[in-house]
Amino acid sequence: MNKIILKTKFGSHLYGTNTINSDLDYKSIYLPEIKDILVGKDDVYKSVNISNKTDKNNKSDKDVIEEESYTLQKYLNLLIEGQTVAIDMLFSNSNFWEISSDLWLELQNNRQKFITKKLKTFVYYCKNQANKYGFKGSRLNSANKFFNFLNSKNEFDKLINFESELKEYCDENISIGTSNGIKAITVCGKTFLYTTPIHYIMNSLRKFIENYGDRANLAAKNIGVDFKACSHFLRACYEIQELIETKDLKFPLKDCEFLKEIKEGRIEYKDLEKIMEKTLDDTLKIFINADLPEVSDFDKDGFILKAYNF
């Protein structure tokens, strides 16, 4: 039988943002048996999902219980990579645990070793959410600026013909680099090779600008806003800030009541947009200026061998 190292409440019940309709999420870690690994019955880098939900297409509610279980090997990889799920599990506390072990306590005692530059996965998540909701007005400005530049050129020309002019358009949303070894420019997350015709780039940017405007107009009326996703965005930002500034992370989160207000749509998006933009800017500054090691020096292999009594 596999040894359970940890089983903890997760999601909204861990963060403190659960409501009467929230489902119950668990995360767990187990140690697969050596014989199962040796004969190929168990994959040490897998996770297993269990749910009592009868129709997976239906939205989860208070009657749904779901659990995701990782092998110790898989979990440690996620932890060293700085993945948010692994970090949140690591900083959970005994109030949320249903099963724990000496192995888990030993790992928890080393939790500060995982506060590294790898937390950039949190940052990437936040930036991707910002891109999705388009609240960074600078993105639209950058896209419009570059679109107007292209509009002054022959639509059948290629970027490579204006290489010397491209640098002046670089900013936080536009950068020059390579893609598969070929020079390219990235505009608001969209990458175009220098060999791409102008008209193709303009069509792509035109759609981006139009969609951006539509989202902004709908959001201004609180239409089409995923407030739950907005609360996740701010939660991730707050977690990064707390991890870097205190070298710790407390659950339930200190901002859980505010996050719950957002999750339930009790804050107008026009006000929320300003909060999210400032919070992202603050988070990026804190992360960039943080004196963190590049990677964890935790002895993963040694810990796994110890778990198997080697």
SVG drawing of the C-alpha trace seen along z (x, -y; Angstrom):
<svg xmlns="http://www.w3.org/2000/svg" viewBox="-24 -56 46 62">
<polyline fill="none" stroke="black" stroke-width="0.4" points="0.0,0.0 1.3,-3.5 2.3,-5.6 0.4,-8.9 2.7,-11.8 0.1,-14.6 -3.5,-15.2 -4.6,-18.8 -7.6,-21.0 -6.9,-23.2 -8.4,-25.9 -10.9,-28.3 -11.0,-26.4 -7.3,-26.9 -7.3,-30.6 -10.3,-31.5 -12.4,-32.5 -14.9,-29.7 -18.6,-30.4 -21.6,-28.2 -21.6,-26.9 -17.8,-26.2 -16.8,-22.6 -14.2,-20.9 -10.7,-20.4 -8.0,-18.3 -4.3,-17.8 -2.3,-14.9 1.2,-13.4 2.0,-9.7 5.1,-7.5 4.7,-4.9 6.0,-1.4 9.4,-0.5 8.2,2.8 5.4,1.0 8.0,-1.4 10.4,1.4 7.8,3.5 6.3,0.4 3.0,0.4 3.5,-3.1 4.7,-6.2 6.7,-8.3 5.9,-11.5 2.1,-11.3 -0.8,-12.8 -4.2,-11.1 -7.6,-12.9 -10.6,-11.7 -14.0,-13.3 -17.5,-12.5 -18.9,-14.7 -21.2,-12.7 -21.1,-15.0 -17.8,-16.6 -19.3,-19.3 -21.4,-20.7 -20.1,-23.4 -18.8,-22.2 -20.9,-23.0 -20.9,-22.4 -21.7,-18.7 -18.6,-18.1 -15.4,-16.7 -12.3,-16.5 -8.8,-15.3 -5.6,-15.5 -2.8,-13.2 0.9,-13.5 3.7,-11.1 6.5,-12.5 8.8,-12.6 6.2,-14.6 5.5,-17.0 9.2,-17.7 9.7,-18.6 6.7,-21.0 8.1,-22.5 11.6,-23.1 10.0,-24.6 8.2,-27.1 4.7,-25.9 2.0,-27.7 0.1,-24.6 3.2,-23.1 4.2,-26.3 0.7,-26.7 0.7,-23.1 4.1,-23.6 3.0,-26.6 -0.3,-25.2 -0.6,-24.5 -1.9,-21.7 -5.4,-23.3 -6.0,-22.1 -4.2,-18.7 -6.2,-15.5 -3.1,-13.3 0.5,-14.3 3.8,-12.6 7.3,-13.1 8.5,-13.3 6.1,-16.1 7.2,-18.0 10.8,-17.6 10.0,-19.1 8.0,-21.9 11.0,-22.8 12.9,-23.4 10.2,-25.6 12.3,-28.8 14.7,-27.0 12.0,-27.1 11.6,-30.8 13.7,-31.4 13.6,-33.2 11.5,-30.2 8.6,-32.1 8.5,-33.7 5.9,-31.1 3.6,-33.1 4.6,-36.2 3.9,-34.6 0.5,-33.6 -0.3,-37.1 1.0,-38.6 -1.0,-36.1 -4.2,-37.0 -3.4,-40.7 -3.1,-40.0 -6.3,-38.1 -8.4,-40.8 -6.6,-43.6 -6.5,-46.0 -3.0,-47.1 -3.8,-50.2 -0.2,-50.3 -0.7,-47.2 -3.4,-48.8 -1.2,-51.9 1.7,-49.8 -0.4,-47.8 -1.9,-51.0 1.5,-52.6 3.0,-49.7 -0.1,-49.3 0.1,-52.9 3.8,-52.4 2.9,-49.4 0.1,-51.3 2.6,-53.8 4.4,-51.0 3.5,-49.0 1.3,-46.1 3.3,-43.6 6.7,-44.6 8.3,-42.5 9.5,-43.6 13.1,-42.8 13.0,-45.8 12.5,-48.2 14.8,-46.5 16.6,-49.7 13.3,-51.4 11.9,-48.7 14.0,-49.4 12.4,-52.7 9.0,-51.0 10.3,-48.6 8.8,-49.1 7.4,-46.9 5.0,-45.3 7.2,-45.1 10.5,-43.3 12.9,-42.1 14.4,-38.6 14.4,-35.3 12.0,-32.5 13.6,-29.2 16.7,-31.0 15.0,-33.6 14.8,-37.3 11.4,-38.2 9.4,-40.9 6.9,-40.2 4.0,-42.6 1.7,-42.2 2.4,-38.5 2.2,-37.9 5.4,-37.0 6.1,-37.8 9.1,-36.8 11.0,-39.5 10.0,-37.6 6.3,-38.1 4.4,-40.3 3.1,-43.6 -0.6,-42.9 -0.5,-39.7 0.8,-41.4 -1.7,-44.2 -4.7,-41.8 -3.5,-40.1 -3.1,-43.4 -6.4,-44.7 -8.2,-41.8 -6.3,-42.2 -7.1,-45.9 -10.8,-45.3 -11.1,-42.5 -9.3,-44.5 -11.8,-47.4 -14.8,-45.1 -13.5,-43.6 -12.9,-47.0 -16.4,-48.2 -18.1,-45.1 -16.0,-45.2 -17.0,-48.8 -20.6,-47.5 -19.6,-44.5 -20.5,-42.3 -18.4,-39.2 -16.1,-39.7 -14.9,-36.5 -14.7,-37.9 -13.5,-34.5 -10.5,-34.7 -9.8,-38.3 -9.7,-37.2 -7.2,-34.4 -5.1,-37.0 -4.9,-39.2 -4.5,-36.2 -1.4,-35.2 0.0,-38.7 -0.6,-39.0 1.1,-35.6 4.2,-36.6 4.5,-39.8 4.1,-38.0 6.5,-35.2 9.2,-37.7 8.7,-40.2 8.2,-37.8 9.8,-34.6 6.5,-33.0 2.9,-32.5 0.0,-32.3 -3.3,-30.6 -6.1,-31.6 -4.8,-34.6 -4.9,-37.9 -6.8,-39.5 -9.3,-36.6 -12.4,-38.7 -11.5,-41.3 -10.8,-38.5 -14.2,-37.0 -15.9,-40.3 -14.2,-40.3 -15.0,-36.6 -18.7,-37.3 -18.7,-40.4 -19.4,-42.9 -16.8,-45.3 -17.4,-47.3 -14.9,-46.3 -14.0,-49.9 -12.7,-50.1 -11.2,-46.6 -9.3,-47.4 -7.3,-50.1 -6.6,-47.9 -5.4,-45.0 -3.1,-47.3 -1.4,-48.8 -1.1,-45.5 0.6,-43.9 3.0,-46.9 3.9,-46.6 4.3,-42.8 6.6,-43.1 8.8,-45.7 9.0,-43.6 10.0,-40.5 12.5,-42.2 14.2,-43.9 14.1,-40.8 17.4,-39.2 16.5,-35.6 18.6,-32.6 18.2,-31.5 17.3,-27.9 16.7,-25.8 19.6,-24.0 17.3,-21.4 18.7,-17.8 15.7,-16.3 17.4,-13.0 18.6,-12.6 15.2,-13.3 13.6,-10.7 16.2,-8.1 15.6,-8.8 11.8,-8.3 12.6,-4.8 15.0,-4.2 18.1,-4.0"/>
</svg>
